[in-house]
Amino acid sequence: MKKVLIVDDVEGWRNHHKQVVEELIESAEIYTAECAKEAYDLLLQGVPFDIIITDMQMETDFEPKHAGEWLVEQIKTFNRYKNTKVVIISAAYNIRHIAQILGAECIPKSTALKCISAYKEIFGV
């Protein structure tokens, strides 16, 4: 069973990602967080996530970085998450550049809304 963490400050987006994950990954165990801090607390608990999906622009506590950018940097510091697929789904104009620098996958939110194949490609299903 794959464990998936979905991090987004907008409930509609959390629900959208959850619906896509449920459709693509059989018997996925899905966790959600409303902000980077809440997600980080889950990471500290050591839940063995296989996939982490995060928004980029959430709480402003980490400026000048985006909260999602900070979160991905934190994920990379945990040895237990070295094989975890990290996916940034954001409306940020420079999302591809940021994801590349962080060593993460990305899907622009405009694509995420209309193209389930983008999720399929990244999830490898």
Backbone hydrogen bonds, N-H to C=O, Kabsch-Sander energy under -0.5 kcal/mol:
donor,donor_aa,acceptor,acceptor_aa,energy
4,V,2,K,-0.5
4,V,29,E,-2.8
5,L,51,I,-2.4
6,I,31,Y,-2.4
7,V,53,I,-2.9
8,D,6,I,-0.5
8,D,33,A,-2.0
11,E,9,D,-0.6
13,W,10,V,-0.5
14,R,10,V,-2.1
15,N,11,E,-2.7
16,H,12,G,-2.2
17,H,13,W,-2.8
18,K,14,R,-2.3
19,Q,15,N,-2.5
20,V,16,H,-2.2
21,V,17,H,-2.8
22,E,18,K,-2.7
23,E,19,Q,-1.7
24,L,20,V,-2.2
25,I,21,V,-3.0
26,E,24,L,-0.6
28,A,25,I,-1.4
29,E,2,K,-3.2
30,I,28,A,-0.7
31,Y,4,V,-3.2
33,A,6,I,-2.3
39,A,35,C,-2.1
40,Y,36,A,-2.7
41,D,37,K,-2.0
42,L,38,E,-1.4
43,L,39,A,-2.1
44,L,40,Y,-2.3
45,Q,41,D,-1.0
46,G,43,L,-1.5
47,V,42,L,-1.1
49,F,47,V,-1.9
50,D,3,K,-3.0
51,I,3,K,-1.7
52,I,85,K,-2.8
53,I,5,L,-3.3
54,T,52,I,-0.5
54,T,87,V,-2.9
55,D,7,V,-2.1
58,M,56,M,-0.9
58,M,59,E,-0.5
63,E,60,T,-1.4
65,K,62,F,-1.8
68,G,56,M,-2.6
70,W,66,H,-2.2
71,L,67,A,-2.5
72,V,68,G,-2.5
73,E,69,E,-2.1
74,Q,70,W,-2.1
75,I,71,L,-2.6
76,K,72,V,-2.0
77,T,74,Q,-1.4
78,F,74,Q,-0.5
78,F,75,I,-1.5
79,N,77,T,-0.6
81,Y,78,F,-1.3
82,K,79,N,-1.7
84,T,81,Y,-1.3
85,K,50,D,-2.5
86,V,84,T,-0.6
87,V,52,I,-3.2
87,V,85,K,-0.5
88,I,105,E,-2.7
89,I,54,T,-2.6
89,I,87,V,-0.6
90,S,88,I,-0.6
90,S,107,I,-1.0
95,I,92,A,-1.5
98,I,94,N,-2.4
99,A,95,I,-2.7
100,Q,96,R,-2.2
101,I,97,H,-2.2
102,L,98,I,-2.1
103,G,99,A,-1.0
103,G,100,Q,-0.7
104,A,99,A,-2.7
105,E,86,V,-2.9
107,I,88,I,-2.3
109,K,90,S,-2.0
111,T,108,P,-0.9
112,A,108,P,-2.4
113,L,109,K,-1.7
114,K,110,S,-0.6
114,K,111,T,-0.7
115,C,111,T,-2.0
118,A,115,C,-1.5
119,Y,115,C,-0.6
120,K,116,I,-2.2
121,E,117,S,-2.6
122,I,118,A,-1.8
123,F,119,Y,-3.1
124,G,120,K,-1.5
125,V,120,K,-1.8
